[in-house]
Amino acid sequence: GCLLVRQSFFHNDPRNIRDLGGGVSACSGFHSSFRPTQNGLSLNMDVSTTIILKPGDLVEFLLENQKLNHPRDIDWKKARRVLKNFRISTRHTNQEFKIMGFSEKICEEQLFPLRVKNGDSPTGNGSPQEIKEITVYEYFVNHRNIALKYSGKCPCIDVGRRKRPTYIPVELCVLLPLQRYTKALTTIQRANLVEKSRQKPRERMAILSEAMKLNNYNANTLLKACGVSIKHQFTEVEGRVLEAPKESFVDCLKIWNEGTGALQQGMGRA
């Protein structure tokens, strides 16, 4: 798969993903756009980074995000703010859904209407089905034969509509990859992002050169039809090195002293 963020694209490649802690990761990708230059139309391409949610088990993400060891300690109000609108897949059906919220009650207490087969009507004209109120926990354990270890004491994930909710136990939910995380990062996460995103110029050039080879733009049928071809080499431009600035020293320059809050006589640079 591929995540598009405006003019940047990010692939689901483990080599491009670096853990920042707290259940989020930095994902490296590329920014690309066509720009008019003196040499004609040029491809402007550079390395780009975005923050994504760590894919996998939903409960494990919450434990890492909130720095906890057991699901019973999860702050579900905080979890609701973090997870809303993210996409999940279910273990038992492998279907994909968007998280709309959480159930008001825990899985063992949350009721929903279930259509069940009715017994034969004595008159022969009765309804073949009836609606029965059943808990989400009872439905999955007894009707779907799915063992639930700890979901009974946790709220359910709501993936339905406002007037017609659909509840799924939390331990059956898996977060999908390449989902952008837009919440504020912690101080530690920001520091990790700066450290793990740092690249030397030659390293960046090597990454971009490899990306050009892998993308193989010249084999693209649409570009061919438009008569567009792209060179794999960087565009060379002339540059010059500026002279170092000259410094002169003057006597009796007054300097601000942060300790005393006063101006003092001293030597300074002009």
C-alpha angles and dihedrals in degrees: 000000000000133000116214119203108178103294096348126089130197128195127211094246118141089217089064097049124085124184116241097180129248093071097297132105139195113241120200120215141141137275114213136176139150115249131186111239137167088270093052130258111355135187110240108203131169142156115275134188132203135175119247137182114256106252123227138062110015096216092049089053091053092048091052093042093052095034095239136142104210135039092232089070096054117125099227095189089059090043090054091055093048100043105039113124094009116127127243139180123218123236096218099049104014089226122147124234141168117241108243097173143290134291117263092233134040120270094260092055105032109107129201133173114262126189109227131181113264125218121259111291113240090223094047094233102080125122112274090218139043133192116244130185110234136165120251090237093053092047096054096040100042104024101032096031092227117148113226117199104188109351092098092078095041131077117258126246111251113216098162136085127287095257094035112037122191115207128207126180111250096237091061092058126096123188113233121234128256098034113150116237112212101172120113115277124231121246091258092049091050091050091049090049092054092045097047096041095053113115134176117234095250091048090052091049091051091051093050093047091052091048091054091053094047095047091050094196093182090067092057109116093210093054090046091052089053092048093245122146127175127209117228093218126086117254111254118222131181118251139174135215115239119227117255113262117257120238128208127189125219129194127238097022111165113235127198112241109211092196098058099021091231137116115251134190114251150124120290144168123256 
